[in-house]
Amino acid sequence: MITNGVEMLQKARAEHYAVPAFNVNNLEWAKAIILACEKMQSPVIMQVTGGAAKYMGNFKVAHDLIADMYEALGATVPVSIHLDHGTYAEVDEALDADFTSIMFDGSSLPLEENVAKTSEVAKKVHIHNKQLEGEVGTIGGEEDGVIADGELASLEDTLKVAQAGVDSLAVGIGNIHGPYPDNWKGLNLAHLKSISDMLYDKLGYDLPLVLHGGSGIPDDQVQAAIKLGISKVNVNTEGQLAFHKAIRNFVQADKDLEGKNYDPRRFLETGTEAIQAMCEDRITVFGSNGKA
């Protein structure tokens, strides 16, 4: 079923696994993700950035592609259709397109403005019975042309955004978007524990936490972060790299010159299979297999 993802994330938080959040960039991505999750019986968040929506046409096209592919493949696992790193304007566009889950990213704004706008977005999102993810502490690297240096979200700032009405919260713990450089220092797991403990103490419940920039983080660090409260892990770059490597190898082996392999349905098949394999691998690492 297609769901807002609230119960999905709360269950993951309680049972100490993470729901995979795979970015959808086109039809091949949508198909590969759904096939992988159905095979592994994993819940999934299928997310779309503003840039990806523009590439596909608009948010309505992106939503319908995912929903129609889900139906066409006869899938049964829980799926949430999620706006990733949404601007204030994109929140309305995604709601109008019937996205079931929204991330408002106000992390680049001054804290008080981030809190105020997150609170305002929370009201309109919850009126529509959708899930809201907020963000505190910029995530390093680049996402849709926005470049940020990674930072640790302060406990005080984290609490303020958490109290703005979010259902889940992306926190900066040294993670970055895109490939990780050789000199990356790793996740600050001690800080994550401090955040998790503080939020439970102040809120009285375990708020699902989100790890952005999940591609390329060593598996043991991801799994340690999940034990400390991470309930959703975002994966985009890893899929892009798997797709690119498979297609590049296909071309370099001159497979594209055989028969009718110039047909995009054949040409892209090896890349699509690579995305599905990547998804199945991440599902195993995140512990969400069999949790649908």
LORONU-93737 format. One line per field, with one value per atom (N, C-alpha, C): residue number from 0; atom name; x, y, z. Coordinates in steps of 0.05 Angstrom, whole numbers, m for minus. Example, Ala and Ser with C-alpha at 12.3 -4.5 7.8 and 13.67 -1.06 7.14 Angstrom:
pos <- 0:0:0:1:1:1;
site <- N:CA:C:N:CA:C;
east <- 264:246:264:257:273:258;
north <- m114:m90:m66:m45:m21:1;
up <- 156:156:156:142:143:157;
***
This chain:
pos <- 0:0:0:1:1:1:2:2:2:3:3:3:4:4:4:5:5:5:6:6:6:7:7:7:8:8:8:9:9:9:10:10:10:11:11:11:12:12:12:13:13:13:14:14:14:15:15:15:16:16:16:17:17:17:18:18:18:19:19:19:20:20:20:21:21:21:22:22:22:23:23:23:24:24:24:25:25:25:26:26:26:27:27:27:28:28:28:29:29:29:30:30:30:31:31:31:32:32:32:33:33:33:34:34:34:35:35:35:36:36:36:37:37:37:38:38:38:39:39:39:40:40:40:41:41:41:42:42:42:43:43:43:44:44:44:45:45:45:46:46:46:47:47:47:48:48:48:49:49:49:50:50:50:51:51:51:52:52:52:53:53:53:54:54:54:55:55:55:56:56:56:57:57:57:58:58:58:59:59:59:60:60:60:61:61:61:62:62:62:63:63:63:64:64:64:65:65:65:66:66:66:67:67:67:68:68:68:69:69:69:70:70:70:71:71:71:72:72:72:73:73:73:74:74:74:75:75:75:76:76:76:77:77:77:78:78:78:79:79:79:80:80:80:81:81:81:82:82:82:83:83:83:84:84:84:85:85:85:86:86:86:87:87:87:88:88:88:89:89:89:90:90:90:91:91:91:92:92:92:93:93:93:94:94:94:95:95:95:96:96:96:97:97:97:98:98:98:99:99:99:100:100:100:101:101:101:102:102:102:103:103:103:104:104:104:105:105:105:106:106:106:107:107:107:108:108:108:109:109:109:110:110:110:111:111:111:112:112:112:113:113:113:114:114:114:115:115:115:116:116:116:117:117:117:118:118:118:119:119:119:120:120:120:121:121:121:122:122:122:123:123:123:124:124:124:125:125:125:126:126:126:127:127:127:128:128:128:129:129:129:130:130:130:131:131:131:132:132:132:133:133:133:134:134:134:135:135:135:136:136:136:137:137:137:138:138:138:139:139:139:140:140:140:141:141:141:142:142:142:143:143:143:144:144:144:145:145:145:146:146:146:147:147:147:148:148:148:149:149:149:150:150:150:151:151:151:152:152:152:153:153:153:154:154:154:155:155:155:156:156:156:157:157:157:158:158:158:159:159:159:160:160:160:161:161:161:162:162:162:163:163:163:164:164:164:165:165:165:166:166:166:167:167:167:168:168:168:169:169:169:170:170:170:171:171:171:172:172:172:173:173:173:174:174:174:175:175:175:176:176:176:177:177:177:178:178:178:179:179:179:180:180:180:181:181:181:182:182:182:183:183:183:184:184:184:185:185:185:186:186:186:187:187:187:188:188:188:189:189:189:190:190:190:191:191:191:192:192:192:193:193:193:194:194:194:195:195:195:196:196:196:197:197:197:198:198:198:199:199:199:200:200:200:201:201:201:202:202:202:203:203:203:204:204:204:205:205:205:206:206:206:207:207:207:208:208:208:209:209:209:210:210:210:211:211:211:212:212:212:213:213:213:214:214:214:215:215:215:216:216:216:217:217:217:218:218:218:219:219:219:220:220:220:221:221:221:222:222:222:223:223:223:224:224:224:225:225:225:226:226:226:227:227:227:228:228:228:229:229:229:230:230:230:231:231:231:232:232:232:233:233:233:234:234:234:235:235:235:236:236:236:237:237:237:238:238:238:239:239:239:240:240:240:241:241:241:242:242:242:243:243:243:244:244:244:245:245:245:246:246:246:247:247:247:248:248:248:249:249:249:250:250:250:251:251:251:252:252:252:253:253:253:254:254:254:255:255:255:256:256:256:257:257:257:258:258:258:259:259:259:260:260:260:261:261:261:262:262:262:263:263:263:264:264:264:265:265:265:266:266:266:267:267:267:268:268:268:269:269:269:270:270:270:271:271:271:272:272:272:273:273:273:274:274:274:275:275:275:276:276:276:277:277:277:278:278:278:279:279:279:280:280:280:281:281:281:282:282:282:283:283:283:284:284:284:285:285:285:286:286:286:287:287:287:288:288:288:289:289:289:290:290:290:291:291:291;
site <- N:CA:C:N:CA:C:N:CA:C:N:CA:C:N:CA:C:N:CA:C:N:CA:C:N:CA:C:N:CA:C:N:CA:C:N:CA:C:N:CA:C:N:CA:C:N:CA:C:N:CA:C:N:CA:C:N:CA:C:N:CA:C:N:CA:C:N:CA:C:N:CA:C:N:CA:C:N:CA:C:N:CA:C:N:CA:C:N:CA:C:N:CA:C:N:CA:C:N:CA:C:N:CA:C:N:CA:C:N:CA:C:N:CA:C:N:CA:C:N:CA:C:N:CA:C:N:CA:C:N:CA:C:N:CA:C:N:CA:C:N:CA:C:N:CA:C:N:CA:C:N:CA:C:N:CA:C:N:CA:C:N:CA:C:N:CA:C:N:CA:C:N:CA:C:N:CA:C:N:CA:C:N:CA:C:N:CA:C:N:CA:C:N:CA:C:N:CA:C:N:CA:C:N:CA:C:N:CA:C:N:CA:C:N:CA:C:N:CA:C:N:CA:C:N:CA:C:N:CA:C:N:CA:C:N:CA:C:N:CA:C:N:CA:C:N:CA:C:N:CA:C:N:CA:C:N:CA:C:N:CA:C:N:CA:C:N:CA:C:N:CA:C:N:CA:C:N:CA:C:N:CA:C:N:CA:C:N:CA:C:N:CA:C:N:CA:C:N:CA:C:N:CA:C:N:CA:C:N:CA:C:N:CA:C:N:CA:C:N:CA:C:N:CA:C:N:CA:C:N:CA:C:N:CA:C:N:CA:C:N:CA:C:N:CA:C:N:CA:C:N:CA:C:N:CA:C:N:CA:C:N:CA:C:N:CA:C:N:CA:C:N:CA:C:N:CA:C:N:CA:C:N:CA:C:N:CA:C:N:CA:C:N:CA:C:N:CA:C:N:CA:C:N:CA:C:N:CA:C:N:CA:C:N:CA:C:N:CA:C:N:CA:C:N:CA:C:N:CA:C:N:CA:C:N:CA:C:N:CA:C:N:CA:C:N:CA:C:N:CA:C:N:CA:C:N:CA:C:N:CA:C:N:CA:C:N:CA:C:N:CA:C:N:CA:C:N:CA:C:N:CA:C:N:CA:C:N:CA:C:N:CA:C:N:CA:C:N:CA:C:N:CA:C:N:CA:C:N:CA:C:N:CA:C:N:CA:C:N:CA:C:N:CA:C:N:CA:C:N:CA:C:N:CA:C:N:CA:C:N:CA:C:N:CA:C:N:CA:C:N:CA:C:N:CA:C:N:CA:C:N:CA:C:N:CA:C:N:CA:C:N:CA:C:N:CA:C:N:CA:C:N:CA:C:N:CA:C:N:CA:C:N:CA:C:N:CA:C:N:CA:C:N:CA:C:N:CA:C:N:CA:C:N:CA:C:N:CA:C:N:CA:C:N:CA:C:N:CA:C:N:CA:C:N:CA:C:N:CA:C:N:CA:C:N:CA:C:N:CA:C:N:CA:C:N:CA:C:N:CA:C:N:CA:C:N:CA:C:N:CA:C:N:CA:C:N:CA:C:N:CA:C:N:CA:C:N:CA:C:N:CA:C:N:CA:C:N:CA:C:N:CA:C:N:CA:C:N:CA:C:N:CA:C:N:CA:C:N:CA:C:N:CA:C:N:CA:C:N:CA:C:N:CA:C:N:CA:C:N:CA:C:N:CA:C:N:CA:C:N:CA:C:N:CA:C:N:CA:C:N:CA:C:N:CA:C:N:CA:C:N:CA:C:N:CA:C:N:CA:C:N:CA:C:N:CA:C:N:CA:C:N:CA:C:N:CA:C:N:CA:C:N:CA:C:N:CA:C:N:CA:C:N:CA:C:N:CA:C:N:CA:C:N:CA:C:N:CA:C:N:CA:C:N:CA:C:N:CA:C:N:CA:C:N:CA:C:N:CA:C:N:CA:C:N:CA:C:N:CA:C:N:CA:C:N:CA:C:N:CA:C:N:CA:C:N:CA:C:N:CA:C:N:CA:C:N:CA:C:N:CA:C:N:CA:C:N:CA:C:N:CA:C:N:CA:C:N:CA:C:N:CA:C:N:CA:C:N:CA:C:N:CA:C:N:CA:C:N:CA:C:N:CA:C:N:CA:C:N:CA:C:N:CA:C:N:CA:C:N:CA:C:N:CA:C:N:CA:C:N:CA:C:N:CA:C:N:CA:C:N:CA:C:N:CA:C:N:CA:C:N:CA:C:N:CA:C:N:CA:C:N:CA:C:N:CA:C:N:CA:C:N:CA:C:N:CA:C:N:CA:C:N:CA:C:N:CA:C:N:CA:C;
east <- 17:0:17:7:20:12:31:25:41:34:49:75:80:105:109:89:92:95:77:78:103:110:133:158:162:186:185:161:159:165:156:162:192:205:233:249:240:253:251:227:223:238:241:253:282:293:322:331:316:325:319:328:323:308:289:275:292:297:313:297:310:298:314:304:318:307:325:316:308:287:277:285:299:308:295:283:269:254:243:227:244:268:285:289:294:297:272:249:224:219:224:219:239:264:284:280:273:268:245:223:199:204:217:223:241:261:279:264:247:234:212:199:179:193:216:231:240:250:261:240:215:193:202:211:220:202:194:181:201:191:210:198:216:209:222:205:214:213:236:237:246:237:242:250:272:281:267:268:257:270:296:311:303:299:290:261:244:217:217:234:236:245:264:275:253:236:215:191:189:166:156:147:138:132:124:119:96:76:53:62:79:90:106:122:139:122:101:83:69:58:43:60:85:103:107:112:116:91:68:43:34:37:29:47:73:92:87:80:74:50:30:6:12:27:32:48:66:83:69:44:30:43:56:71:52:62:45:59:85:100:92:95:88:108:97:113:103:122:116:129:113:123:131:157:168:182:177:192:218:240:267:278:287:300:282:257:239:242:240:239:211:208:181:161:168:150:145:165:162:144:142:124:95:86:59:56:77:76:73:88:87:61:50:24:2:4:m16:m14:10:14:8:m1:m9:14:38:59:50:57:47:65:89:109:125:132:145:169:191:214:216:214:220:249:266:294:299:298:304:331:348:373:392:389:407:398:374:363:373:371:377:358:367:352:324:319:292:274:284:268:263:282:278:256:257:237:209:208:182:170:186:175:169:185:180:153:148:123:99:103:81:76:97:94:81:88:77:46:36:7:m7:4:m9:m5:19:24:6:2:m14:m44:m53:m80:m87:m67:m70:m62:m56:m49:m24:m4:21:43:66:88:107:118:137:164:184:212:225:239:253:283:299:328:341:361:376:406:422:450:454:468:471:486:477:491:511:536:557:552:569:567:547:538:520:494:472:446:430:425:410:422:449:463:468:458:463:486:507:532:534:540:542:565:577:597:583:591:577:582:563:567:552:557:543:520:496:473:475:473:474:449:452:429:407:413:393:378:393:380:362:373:358:332:331:307:286:295:277:263:278:267:249:257:241:214:213:188:171:180:165:143:140:118:126:152:161:155:152:149:175:195:221:241:266:285:312:321:348:368:389:408:436:451:478:497:509:528:554:562:586:582:557:551:550:554:554:539:530:518:541:536:555:577:597:619:634:643:658:688:701:729:746:771:789:794:793:800:775:752:728:732:723:728:708:687:667:644:624:601:609:598:602:581:585:565:560:580:576:556:559:540:512:510:484:471:486:475:465:480:472:446:443:419:395:399:378:368:388:381:367:377:365:337:332:304:285:293:276:270:290:287:268:270:254:227:225:199:183:197:183:177:188:185:209:213:235:227:237:232:249:237:254:273:299:320:328:338:344:373:385:413:413:421:424:452:457:483:491:472:478:496:501:517:547:560:588:597:579:586:591:613:618:594:589:565:564:588:588:579:587:579:549:538:509:494:502:488:491:513:516:498:495:477:448:441:413:407:426:422:418:428:426:403:385:361:356:375:370:349:328:306:301:315:313:340:349:375:371:380:377:399:392:411:404:423:420:445:467:492:500:495:503:488:463:448:459:465:476:502:519:545:542:524:519:509:490:479:501:516:537:558:567:587:577:553:542:540:529:527:554:573:600:613:611:622:609:583:568:578:583:592:621:638:666:671:652:654:641:633:619:593:581:555:534:537:517:517:537:539:528:520:509:479:471:443:428:406:390:394:418:423:424:422:418:391:372:345:348:338:342:331:311:301:322:338:360:385:391:415:415:392:390:385:380:372:394:419:441:444:439:440:417:393:370:374:386:391:411:430:450:438:418:404:389:375:360:379:402:421:431:436:445:424:398:377:375:377:375:398:421:444:440:430:425:403:383:361:372:390:402:418:434:450:433:411:394:376:374:358:328:319:291:279:295:284:265:242:222:206:209:195:170:163:140:114;
north <- m24:0:25:47:72:87:95:105:131:145:170:164:139:132:136:148:153:127:109:83:67:70:56:64:90:100:94:96:91:62:44:15:10:23:20:30:52:63:44:33:15:m12:m21:m47:m46:m22:m18:m28:m20:m23:4:7:32:27:44:43:55:41:53:75:96:119:122:110:111:133:149:170:159:170:162:184:176:194:191:168:162:136:126:102:78:76:53:52:75:76:66:76:69:38:27:m1:m18:m11:m26:m26:m3:0:m17:m15:m30:m60:m69:m97:m107:m91:m99:m101:m81:m81:m103:m108:m130:m157:m161:m185:m189:m168:m169:m165:m159:m152:m131:m109:m86:m62:m48:m22:m3:17:35:63:83:110:117:123:130:161:173:202:216:240:256:284:293:321:339:365:384:382:378:375:350:328:303:306:320:325:341:362:379:362:345:327:310:299:281:296:321:337:356:344:359:339:349:331:312:320:303:279:284:262:243:254:237:220:232:217:195:202:182:160:166:145:125:134:115:100:114:101:81:88:71:47:51:29:9:20:3:m15:m3:m19:m39:m30:m47:m72:m69:m91:m109:m101:m116:m117:m95:m93:m92:m101:m102:m89:m84:m73:m43:m33:m5:13:33:53:81:98:126:142:160:177:204:210:231:253:277:300:302:301:302:330:342:368:390:390:409:437:456:484:491:515:524:522:531:530:501:485:457:441:448:434:435:459:462:446:447:432:402:392:363:355:372:366:366:385:386:361:350:325:300:303:281:264:276:263:256:233:225:233:243:250:274:291:317:321:329:340:369:386:414:418:428:432:462:469:497:499:479:478:500:512:533:560:561:586:592:617:622:605:596:576:584:608:617:616:623:622:593:575:547:536:543:533:544:570:582:571:567:557:527:512:484:480:497:497:503:522:530:507:495:473:449:445:422:423:447:450:442:452:445:416:405:377:358:364:347:350:372:375:354:349:329:301:297:271:260:278:270:270:258:257:281:293:315:308:312:309:337:344:369:363:385:381:402:394:413:406:427:423:415:432:427:401:386:362:370:361:369:359:369:360:376:364:378:363:377:365:385:377:394:422:423:448:464:455:469:455:471:460:469:450:457:441:453:440:425:400:385:397:394:404:387:390:375:393:382:397:400:424:427:416:408:396:417:441:462:467:469:473:449:425:401:400:407:406:426:450:470:461:448:439:415:397:374:382:404:413:430:432:448:432:407:392:371:363:343:315:297:268:253:265:253:276:272:294:285:299:294:310:297:311:310:331:332:319:297:283:277:295:292:279:274:261:282:273:291:278:295:285:279:259:253:234:229:211:222:204:213:215:237:240:222:217:199:209:235:246:250:238:241:228:241:231:211:206:186:199:184:194:199:219:225:211:185:169:178:188:198:221:239:261:252:232:221:209:196:185:207:229:252:264:266:276:258:232:213:213:213:212:238:261:287:289:280:282:264:241:224:236:248:261:285:301:325:320:301:296:274:256:233:210:211:189:189:167:164:176:199:211:197:187:175:195:187:204:195:214:208:213:195:198:204:229:237:230:229:222:194:175:148:132:142:128:130:107:107:106:109:106:77:70:41:28:3:m10:m12:m15:m18:9:31:57:62:54:56:40:15:m2:7:19:31:55:71:94:85:63:53:45:33:25:50:73:97:115:105:120:127:122:127:108:118:101:103:121:124:132:118:124:131:154:164:153:143:132:142:156:166:161:172:170:141:124:96:83:90:81:92:118:130:118:113:101:72:57:29:29:47:49:56:76:86:64:51:30:8:m1:m23:m15:9:18:23:33:38:12:m8:m34:m47:m43:m53:m42:m15:m2:m9:m9:m14:m43:m61:m89:m91:m69:m68:m83:m88:m101:m85:m59:m41:m44:m56:m60:m86:m103:m129:m128:m140:m142:m115:m115:m90:m78:m81:m70:m40:m27:2:10:m9:m4:4:27:36:16:0:m20:m41:m47:m66:m52:m28:m13:m7:0:9:m15:m38:m61:m68:m68:m76:m55:m30:m9:m12:m19:m22:m46:m67:m91:m84:m66:m58:m41:m24:m9:m28:m48:m67:m82:m90:m105:m87:m62:m43:m40:m37:m34:m59:m82:m107:m108:m99:m99:m80:m56:m36:m45:m57:m67:m87:m104:m124:m110:m90:m75:m60:m48:m32:m49:m75:m93:m91:m80:m76:m100:m119:m142:m158:m165:m180:m163:m136:m119:m106:m113:m102:m109;
up <- 0:0:0:m10:m10:15:32:58:63:85:91:105:114:125:155:168:197:213:209:224:215:190:179:194:198:212:242:254:282:288:271:274:271:252:248:273:284:307:331:334:357:354:330:325:316:315:310:282:262:234:221:196:181:156:150:124:103:80:59:45:40:25:m1:m22:m48:m66:m77:m95:m122:m133:m159:m179:m200:m220:m247:m252:m277:m275:m297:m296:m287:m297:m289:m259:m247:m218:m204:m212:m199:m201:m224:m228:m212:m212:m198:m168:m157:m128:m119:m134:m126:m128:m149:m152:m129:m122:m100:m74:m68:m42:m40:m62:m63:m59:m72:m69:m40:m28:m1:20:12:31:51:39:55:50:71:67:54:41:26:24:25:19:m8:m27:m54:m56:m58:m55:m81:m84:m108:m100:m110:m106:m126:m121:m140:m167:m168:m193:m208:m194:m207:m218:m203:m212:m238:m238:m262:m286:m281:m303:m314:m296:m305:m316:m311:m321:m299:m278:m254:m232:m209:m186:m192:m207:m213:m230:m250:m266:m248:m231:m213:m195:m183:m165:m181:m204:m219:m230:m237:m246:m224:m200:m177:m171:m169:m162:m183:m208:m230:m233:m228:m230:m207:m184:m160:m167:m179:m186:m209:m229:m252:m244:m224:m216:m195:m187:m167:m140:m133:m108:m84:m61:m37:m13:m15:8:12:37:42:28:14:m1:7:13:17:m5:m17:m39:m27:m26:m9:m24:m17:m27:m12:m26:m14:m16:6:7:m6:2:m10:0:m19:m11:m2:8:18:m5:m29:m52:m61:m61:m70:m52:m26:m8:m19:m28:m39:m65:m82:m107:m102:m83:m77:m64:m47:m35:m56:m74:m96:m114:m116:m132:m116:m91:m74:m64:m61:m47:m19:m8:18:41:34:55:45:63:56:73:60:75:68:89:86:96:78:86:90:116:123:137:133:148:140:116:108:118:129:140:168:177:205:222:245:261:266:275:282:257:234:210:202:206:200:218:244:263:255:249:243:218:197:172:174:189:193:208:228:243:225:207:188:169:158:140:154:179:194:194:198:200:173:151:125:118:125:118:134:160:177:171:161:152:131:114:92:101:127:137:124:120:109:131:125:144:138:159:155:167:150:159:158:180:181:181:180:181:199:214:230:227:223:218:189:174:145:141:120:112:91:93:75:47:28:0:m16:m38:m57:m61:m60:m66:m83:m108:m127:m129:m130:m135:m110:m87:m61:m48:m42:m31:m2:16:45:57:77:93:115:120:141:168:186:213:232:258:278:288:287:297:327:337:366:380:405:419:422:427:431:405:382:356:349:354:347:362:387:403:391:384:374:348:330:305:310:329:336:347:361:373:354:329:309:296:304:292:272:272:253:263:244:250:248:235:234:230:236:236:225:204:193:210:219:237:224:227:218:238:231:249:234:216:200:173:166:140:118:93:70:47:28:4:m17:m33:m54:m44:m61:m53:m29:m11:12:5:13:7:25:16:31:59:63:90:108:100:116:143:164:191:202:186:195:210:216:231:260:272:300:316:322:335:364:377:404:405:384:383:376:359:352:378:394:419:437:438:455:445:418:406:413:409:413:442:460:489:497:487:494:484:460:449:464:472:488:515:527:553:552:530:528:516:497:483:496:509:522:503:479:460:441:427:408:381:374:348:327:305:284:273:271:261:233:217:189:183:168:160:130:124:96:87:61:51:57:55:64:45:21:2:9:13:17:46:65:93:99:112:119:132:125:135:165:178:207:220:208:219:215:192:187:208:212:230:259:266:293:296:275:276:278:265:267:296:310:338:355:347:362:354:337:331:302:284:256:246:234:225:195:182:153:142:122:110:80:72:45:27:4:m15:m43:m55:m83:m99:m89:m104:m109:m90:m93:m117:m121:m144:m170:m170:m194:m202:m182:m188:m198:m187:m196:m224:m230:m257:m277:m270:m288:m293:m272:m276:m294:m290:m306:m335:m340:m368:m381:m366:m376:m384:m367:m373:m397:m400:m423:m449:m448:m472:m478:m458:m462:m472:m466:m476:m504:m515:m541:m542:m519:m518:m532:m532:m544:m574:m586:m615:m624:m605:m612:m618:m639:m646:m644:m629:m626:m598:m588:m561:m561:m584:m584:m575:m575:m564:m535:m526:m498:m478:m486:m467:m461:m481:m476:m466:m477:m469:m440:m429:m401:m382:m392:m375:m355:m364:m345:m323:m329:m308:m289:m299:m282:m263:m273:m256:m235:m241:m221:m199:m206:m185:m167:m178:m162:m143:m153:m136:m114:m120:m99:m78:m86:m67:m49:m60:m44:m24:m32:m14:9:3:24:43:33:49:70:61:79:101:93:112:133:123:140:158:151:168:163:140:135:120:112:97:115:104:119:138:137:155:143:118:105:119;
***
